[in-house]
Amino acid sequence: MDGMQMQQSNTATCLGHHCTVLFGVSDTDVLHAETRKEKFQNPIGWVVENGCGSYSSANVEVLHKNYDGSYDINTFFLNPMLMQVRIFIL
């Protein structure tokens, strides 16, 4: 578990340094937690149902190519951004 936590931390740090490029936002967009939440919550799957918010595991914009607002097995894991993420974390 310690190794997985270290890998997760390293990946998060690496992606944090490149998130402005990945998401096409400015450096100031990532400085404050509230701004980050506002900018990124929808692309990474935040949904509110019956007044409760949570993250979807499949209906996520950054996981789909040409996302149309819903899960599509034919476009899942085909977002070109995922290839950039892979490059950034290697």
Backbone hydrogen bonds in HBPLUS format (Angstrom, degrees):
<---DONOR---> <-ACCEPTOR-->    atom                        ^
c    i                          cat <-CA-CA->   ^        H-A-AA   ^      H-
h    n   atom  resd res      DA  || num        DHA   H-A  angle D-A-AA Bond
n    s   type  num  typ     dist DA aas  dist angle  dist       angle   num
A0005-GLN N   A0001-MET O   2.91 MM   4  6.17 157.7  1.96 153.4 159.5     1
A0006-MET N   A0002-ASP O   2.98 MM   4  6.18 153.7  2.05 145.7 152.8     2
A0007-GLN N   A0003-GLY O   2.97 MM   4  6.19 157.5  2.03 144.3 150.4     3
A0008-GLN N   A0004-MET O   2.87 MM   4  6.07 160.5  1.90 149.2 154.6     4
A0009-SER N   A0005-GLN O   2.94 MM   4  6.10 157.6  1.99 143.8 150.1     5
A0010-ASN N   A0006-MET O   2.88 MM   4  6.12 161.4  1.92 151.1 156.2     6
A0011-THR N   A0007-GLN O   2.87 MM   4  6.04 161.3  1.90 151.5 156.6     7
A0012-ALA N   A0008-GLN O   2.90 MM   4  6.06 164.3  1.92 150.2 154.7     8
A0013-THR N   A0009-SER O   2.97 MM   4  6.14 160.2  2.01 149.0 154.4     9
A0014-CYS N   A0010-ASN O   2.95 MM   4  6.13 163.9  1.98 148.8 153.3    10
A0015-LEU N   A0011-THR O   2.88 MM   4  6.06 168.9  1.89 156.8 159.7    11
A0016-GLY N   A0012-ALA O   2.84 MM   4  5.91 147.5  1.95 141.1 151.0    12
A0017-HIS N   A0013-THR O   3.15 MM   4  6.45 142.7  2.30 144.5 152.7    13
A0017-HIS N   A0014-CYS O   3.20 MM   3  5.35 128.3  2.49  97.2 109.5    14
A0018-HIS N   A0015-LEU O   3.00 MM   3  5.08 137.2  2.19  99.2 111.7    15
A0019-CYS N   A0015-LEU O   2.79 MM   4  5.67 110.7  2.27 150.6 167.7    16
A0021-VAL N   A0018-HIS O   3.06 MM   3  5.51 126.5  2.36 109.8 122.3    17
A0022-LEU N   A0018-HIS O   3.05 MM   4  6.34 167.4  2.06 156.4 160.3    18
A0023-PHE N   A0019-CYS O   2.89 MM   4  5.81 170.5  1.90 149.5 152.1    19
A0024-GLY N   A0020-THR O   2.95 MM   4  5.41 117.6  2.35 124.6 137.0    20
A0025-VAL N   A0020-THR O   3.09 MM   5  4.83 140.0  2.26 125.6 136.1    21
A0029-ASP N   A0026-SER O   3.05 MM   3  5.29 140.2  2.21 102.6 113.9    22
A0030-VAL N   A0027-ASP O   3.25 MM   3  5.71 156.2  2.31 109.4 115.8    23
A0031-LEU N   A0028-THR O   3.43 MM   3  5.29 168.0  2.45 101.6 105.0    24
A0036-ARG N   A0032-HIS O   2.96 MM   4  6.27 162.6  1.99 158.6 164.2    25
A0037-LYS N   A0033-ALA O   2.88 MM   4  6.08 163.1  1.91 152.7 157.4    26
A0038-GLU N   A0034-GLU O   3.01 MM   4  6.17 162.3  2.04 144.0 148.7    27
A0039-LYS N   A0035-THR O   2.92 MM   4  6.12 161.1  1.96 152.9 157.7    28
A0040-PHE N   A0036-ARG O   2.85 MM   4  5.83 161.0  1.89 156.9 161.4    29
A0041-GLN N   A0037-LYS O   2.97 MM   4  5.29 152.1  2.05 142.6 145.5    30
A0044-ILE N   A0040-PHE O   3.16 MM   4  6.21 146.7  2.27 156.3 164.4    31
A0046-TRP N   A0041-GLN O   2.85 MM   5  5.19 158.8  1.89 160.0 156.5    32
A0045-GLY N   A0042-ASN O   3.14 MM   3  5.32 167.3  2.16 114.7 115.3    33
A0062-VAL N   A0043-PRO O   3.06 MM  19  5.71 155.8  2.12 163.8 156.1    34
A0056-SER N   A0045-GLY O   2.82 MM  11  5.09 166.9  1.84 141.6 144.1    35
A0047-VAL N   A0054-SER O   2.86 MM   7  5.66 170.0  1.87 173.5 176.3    36
A0054-SER N   A0047-VAL O   2.95 MM   7  5.66 153.5  2.02 159.8 168.5    37
A0049-GLU N   A0052-CYS O   2.88 MM   3  5.40 157.3  1.93 157.2 152.8    38
A0052-CYS N   A0049-GLU O   3.01 MM   3  5.40 166.6  2.02 117.9 121.2    39
A0060-VAL N   A0058-ALA O   2.90 MM   2  5.46 132.9  2.12 105.1  91.1    40
A0063-LEU N   A0060-VAL O   3.09 MM   3  5.55 153.9  2.16 112.9 121.1    41
A0064-HIS N   A0061-GLU O   3.15 MM   3  5.52 162.9  2.18 114.8 120.0    42
A0077-PHE N   A0063-LEU O   2.50 MM  14  4.86 136.9  1.68 151.1 166.7    43
A0065-LYS N   A0075-THR O   3.08 MM  10  5.16 148.5  2.18 127.0 135.5    44
A0075-THR N   A0072-ASP O   3.02 MM   3  5.59 158.7  2.07 118.6 124.7    45
A0076-PHE N   A0072-ASP O   3.04 MM   4  6.01 123.9  2.36 151.9 167.5    46
A0078-LEU N   A0075-THR O   3.21 MM   3  5.45 144.9  2.34 134.1 128.8    47
A0082-LEU N   A0079-ASN O   2.91 MM   3  5.70 150.6  2.00 123.6 130.4    48
A0083-MET N   A0080-PRO O   3.04 MM   3  5.39 132.9  2.27 105.2 116.9    49
A0084-GLN N   A0080-PRO O   3.39 MM   4  6.87 148.9  2.50 143.6 151.8    50
A0084-GLN N   A0081-MET O   3.08 MM   3  5.04 117.9  2.48  93.3 108.6    51
A0085-VAL N   A0081-MET O   2.91 MM   4  6.26 155.0  1.97 150.8 158.0    52
A0086-ARG N   A0082-LEU O   3.02 MM   4  6.24 158.5  2.07 143.3 148.5    53
A0087-ILE N   A0083-MET O   3.07 MM   4  6.35 154.6  2.14 142.2 148.7    54
A0088-PHE N   A0084-GLN O   2.90 MM   4  6.17 159.6  1.94 154.0 159.4    55
A0089-ILE N   A0085-VAL O   3.04 MM   4  6.27 148.4  2.14 153.3 160.7    56
A0090-LEU N   A0087-ILE O   3.40 MM   3  5.46 152.9  2.47 100.2 107.8    57
